[in-house]
Amino acid sequence: MKTQGSPTRAQRAFAADPARTIAPAAEWRLISLLFERPRAGWHAEVAALAREVHDPELGAAAEAARTAGEGEFLSVLGPGGRVSPREVAYRSFEDPGQILAALSAVYGAFAYQPRAEDPLDHVAVEAGFVGYLLLKEAFAAAGGQRKAAAMAAVTRSDFLQTHLAPLAAPLAERLQAAGPAYLAAVARVLAARLPAPAPVVTDTAQPDDNPACGACAKI
C-alpha cells in the first residue's frame, strides 16, 4: 500500500528516466519548428532538437532541413505560397471565425502563447501546442497532480482529432508534390501520427423535409 507522501508510479517513472518521459514533447516541438520559417538561429535549434529525438523519419527530415532557406520556405508555405499551412484552408465547410475562436480558447486555458508571427491555426502553432501539452502532462504527473495530467492528456487527444487530423493528410499530399524535401518529409511524419479525421456531419434534409418549408411550392 502506498503511504502518504510516497511517490506515485508516474513520479517514479519520471524520476527514473525524465528524458524518456519528455521525449514525445521534443518530437512535437521539432515537428513544429520544421514548419516554421527558417530564421537566424533556426538551423541550430533544429539540429539541437534532432539530437533529442529517436524517430528516424523525423531525424531524416531535420537532416534534410540543413540547407533550408527562407525564400524556398516562403514560396511554398508563406503568405500566397503554393500550399496553405492553415487549418481553416482544410475545413472549408466550417466557419473560420469559430475555428480560430476555439483555438484561442484552448490555448488560453493552458496559457499557451505561440510566436506572434504565425496565425493560431498554422500547423507549426498547432503542433507546438501538442508538444506543450505533453510537457504539461509530464510535469503534472511528476508532481502527483493526476487530474491536471489527465486534463492535458484528454485535451491533447481531442485537439489532435479536431484540429490537426483534418489538415495532416492533405497537407502531406500537397507538400509531396510541391516540396521542398524536408517539408514533405515532416508532413509525412505528422500525418503518420494522426488518426483519420472525424467525418463532417452535413445537413442532408431535402427542402420538403423542412417543417418551415411546408408552404413551399411543389414543382
Number of C-alpha atoms within 10 A of each C-alpha: 4 8 7 6 7 10 15 17 13 19 19 14 15 19 13 11 10 15 14 13 19 19 17 19 25 22 23 23 21 29 27 22 22 25 21 23 20 19 10 9 8 17 19 11 13 22 16 13 17 22 11 17 19 13 12 11 13 24 22 14 24 26 16 16 22 14 8 21 14 13 11 15 18 17 15 20 22 18 11 10 13 15 21 20 25 21 24 21 16 19 15 9 10 12 10 15 10 11 18 15 12 14 17 15 12 14 16 11 9 14 10 15 12 15 12 8 10 16 16 22 21 21 27 25 24 24 25 25 25 25 23 21 21 23 20 20 26 24 20 20 22 22 16 17 16 15 12 17 22 14 15 22 18 13 16 19 14 12 18 20 16 14 22 25 21 24 22 26 21 15 24 23 14 16 25 17 11 16 18 18 16 23 26 20 23 26 26 21 19 23 20 13 11 16 15 13 16 10 7 10 6 7 6 7 8 8 11 13 10 10 9 9 11 11 8 11 7 6 3
